[in-house]
Amino acid sequence: MKFQKEFLLCLLIPTVLLGEEQLAGEDALGSRKYSDFEKPAVCKSCHTDIYWQWDQAMMSKAYTHHWDEIEYFDLAVEHAKKVPALKGVVDGCNGCHTPLAYLAGDVTPPRPEEGSRANESVSCDLCHSITGIKGDVPHNFSYISNPGRTKYGPKPGLVSPHHDTKELDVYKQAEFCGNCHNEMNPYGIWVKSTQLEWKEGPYGEDGVACHQCHMPKAWGKNSKMSEPDMVAQHLFHGAHDPGKVGGAIELRMHPDERDVLYDDAVQISVQLFNGKAGHKIPTGSVEDRILWLHVTATDADGNEYHLPVDTKGFEGEEYTIASNELAYQDMGLPLDIPDFKGVPRDGVPLGDRIFRMAYFDPEGRMTIMQWNTKTLGTDYRIGPRETKIETFTWQLPDEIALGKVTFKAQLNYQKLVKPVADFLNVPEDESEIMLVNTAETWIEVVD
């Protein structure tokens, strides 16, 4: 990948206030107490709108979300018990999923049902206590947290009866997001690289930072006592939101000819354009997520046919075409299943095109356990402002009806590969199909 360590340039000079501690990453483990941070309910009393926006966003559920709980406790924690060298790595998950617990040294934290302060996930006070970023490249909870009476943000001159405020430039930079949306695993692999993808893409070059899409501004008040202004909405819409996913990729399709003889073949071309996201799609937890293109034909008699994608011949293409082969065998170790055969790799119609980057364990098997990822496969995701073209060559079947044949392309997305979700008893909403977009075209079958 382009993100290998040796080629990364310095992205940010940390903004750190003189006299304050600069502990970050693993060095910050146990450096604070829960009581150093105010509870979100305290913020709610003045910042009511912002609180309720946060409460609906994944930021407030980063620790309590059902799949994250299952992945962490059933896979990661159990894996570390069997491979003690992974303990620090697995503890580090909390640096982004429940930063207060990590900073308080409360690892492994209590399960969500125990109702501890770990459940606050990425809280208001955590984000607004950050005074800088340690290191050349933000990643793996590299934020510097200095909780206290002073709250930090992107605006100057704000006055509050409850706390002091201070403007810091770091809140205006995409690197702020990179603290948790870039992750390097023990093998030196960038298993999450959303901010780095942005940095190398056209939105990074244009200076359109993450928060301009994920925290859009609107006229309003950021607290009960403030004057109206343009306020960043704390919506954080992303990969879990059907509204954000829908339309993220634009589709168009056409045949190579309109009139096709009943015993001939037709080629359908589908164009897919990432015209909205400033990073690749899918991004983030790419090992979990699956985006695939499904194309069907319906003839004049209503008979429906499935069209498999044409191959292109690039290295690693087999992981981008839906298959029922077994994968994810490394889950057997944390789950105490000797000689685990795995589960179906994709769980989508065979022959469909998948836009993904496969993750492989030390034995070369496809994995969803990012901490156990030693190599990455071909990156066949859709980059910002990139257009991919897929073709589907279809030999008309003998029984085809004369007349109009309608073709439909449907781009689907799942947050978690369904065979994995079903195997681990993850609630169904995690593997529900989100519709990204559709397109249609047609031919006329003639004799």
GUKETOR-269421 format. One record per residue (C-alpha): residue in one letter; x, y, z. Coordinates in steps of 0.02 Angstrom, whole numbers, plus 50000, padded with zeros to 5 digits. Each point is the difference from the previous one (the first is absolute). Layout:
N
aXYZ...
This chain:
447
m500005000050000k500485018149981f499835002250187q501544989950050k500905007450148e501615004749911f499115011149874l498905009850119l500375018450018c499705010750151l498175005049996l499855010750154i501075009350126p499134996650166t499085014450082v500444997950184l499815012950136l501565003650099g500094991750169e498724986649960e500354981649992q500304992749827l499564981950032a499184991549852g499704982749931e500614985650108d500955012150113a498345007650055l499294983750069g499495002950182s500585018149999r498295007150045k498484996150108y498194998849946s499645014450115d501145011249898f498665000249865e498255007050010k498564988749953p499055003849839a498445003650103v500895015350071c500285006849825k498184996549956s499395013450120c500685013949889h500424991749833t498334991349982d499924998449810i501804994549986y499774987150138w498514991949915q500924999849833w501474991350084d498834988150089q499324993749833a501724998549918m501214985450007m501165010850104s498874996750150k499924981349961a501814996149956y500134988550152t498214994150021h499624995949817h499554981649988w501254994849866d501425009450084e499594991250164i499994982849917e501585003249900y500925006950151f499484987850137d499714984049902l501435001649876a501315012850051v500034997450189e499924981149983h501385000349870a501115009950118k499724987150137k500724986749886v501365011349928p500565011150145a501075010749885l498365007149930k499435006850169g500655017649972v499325000549824v498284994350055d499995012250146g500385013449872c498304997349918n499315009850147g501085015049959c498745004449866h498434990250046t499955005650182p501415012650026l499525004350178a500194981850052y501694998949915l500655016150076a499374994250170g500904983449980d498354990650008v500484986149878t499224988049965p498485011050037p498384993150070r498764993549872p498705013049946e498604991950100e500945004450160g499675018449968s501745006950037r500675016549935a500834990349860n498285000749920e500245018649967s501024994649849v500705015349909s499315013250115c499825018849987d501345003850129l501244987949923c499955008549830h500015017450073s501484996150114i501184996449855t501425012549987g501044991949864i500614984749909k501614990950040g501064993349859d500175003549815v498464990449944p498394999650102h499504982150038n499654987850142f499275012650124s501445012249980y499005014350075i500655009550151s498615002150128n500075013550133p498324999950090g499545014050118r499045016150011t500585005749828k499084992649850y500795001349829g499225002549829p500125008849832k499225016850045p500785014950088g499205011250131l498674988350067v499435003150179s499184987450115p499425001350181h500544981950030h501724998849921d501385009749913t500214998349813k501505000749886e500184999549811l501234987449929d500394997549816v500084981150020y498094999850005k499955007149824q501114986549926a499594983049927e501454992950099f498925001550156c498934985949929g501544990049954n500344996750184c498734985949993h499564998149816n501774994549959e500594983950081m501624990349982n500014982350067p501454990150077y500594994449828g500215018049942i498444998949890w498835014749980v498394990850042k499055016550006s500565014549893t498525011549970q500905016250036l501524994449901e498874995849852w499285017550015k501745007550010e500564991849839g498395003949907p499255015249915y499065006050155g501635000550098e500805010049861d498515011949999g500005002050189v498244993050022a500224992250171c499024985550075h498895010650111q499335009949853c499024984449949h499794991150166m499675015650106p499115011649879k499665017750060a498295007850021w499385016450070g499544998050183k500625000750179n501324988550071s499355002750177k498475007150085m500855016350041s501015002749841e499655012049858p499444992449833d501424995149886m500504986549876v500124984650109a500824983449957q498654986850018h500664985050097l499174987549884f501494989149953h499014991249864g501034986149924a500054981749955h498584995450120d498765012449927p498914994849853g499785018349954k501885002749986v500294983549910g498555002549879g500585008949842a501835000250052i500424991149837e499115005549841l499554986749871r499645000449814m499914985549878h499774996549814p500064985549874d501224999049856e498494999549883r498125002050016d499364987049877v500714982750035l499644983949905y499174986650108d501544988549983d501325013550023a500915007450150v499945017450075q501245009350108i499365011450137s501155013550070v499735007450173q500885015850057l500235003150186f500545017450056n500495004950176g499455018049990k499705003550184a501204991550120g501715007650032h500714982750035k499854982849922i498384990250009p499924989650103t501205007250128g500374997850185s499714982050055v500274993649824e500264982250062d498174999650056r499145009449861i499414994249832l499405010249850w499414990449848l499205002749829h498554988649952v499335000249821t498434991349937a499054998849836t498114998149986d499264994849832a498315004249924d499194984850084g500625005250173n501394987050011e501475006450103y501834995649970h501545003850103l501535006649908p501744996450073v501335013449976d501334998649865t501734996650069k501405012649973g501504989250041f500855010550134e500954992250143g498894995450145e498405001949898e499314983850071y499655009150164t498945012949906i498814987549920a498714992250115s500404982150048n499374987350125e501744994350052l500344999350187a501005013350091y500325007950171q500734984050072d501065009850125m498425003350102g500194982150058l501425004450120p499105012850109l498394990149988d500824983750054i499484990649843p501434988349949d500224997849812f498655013049965k499544998749817g499365017849987v498405007449932p499535005349822r501075014649951d498735011849923g498194994950020v499445009449842p499464993349829l501394990449915g500875009549861d499575017450063r501385013050003i500605004550175f500915016350037r501174996050144m501764997850062a500274982750075y500924997950166f501074984450026d500614991850161p501794993750024e499514983749914g499345009149846r498164997150041m498715013749983t499605007650170i498865012650082m501155001650151q500995015649959w501234997250142n500424983249919t500255007249826k501744997449929t499715004749817l498735009049894g499294994749834t499685010249845d499135016350040y498464999649889r498985013250088i499305015649916g501065015350035p499415018050016r499465006849831e500484983449922t498944991149869k500074981349978i499234991149851e499384982250012t499384989849852f498794985449992t500024989749841w498414989749984q499634986549874l498135000749978p499234983650062d499074988749880e498345003350087i500145019149991a498375008549953l499985011749853g499755018250043k500685011650132v501274994050129t500295011450149f501664999850092k500185006250178a501605003550094q499905001050189l501455005250110n499814992850175y500965002450162q500124990650164k500935005850155l500464982150041v500134984849887k498404990450034p500734982450023v501135007150136a498565009550080d498914984550000f501384988950070l500395012050143n498165003750037v500205018449961p498305008949994e499305000449825d500085018849979e501894998849986s499884989349843e498435007749926i500175005049818m500145018749972l499565005549824v501325011749931n499295003049828t499184992349847a500015002349812e499024992549855t500174997749813w499194989249866i500184990849835e498764993449873v500164981549957v499594997249817d499984985349881
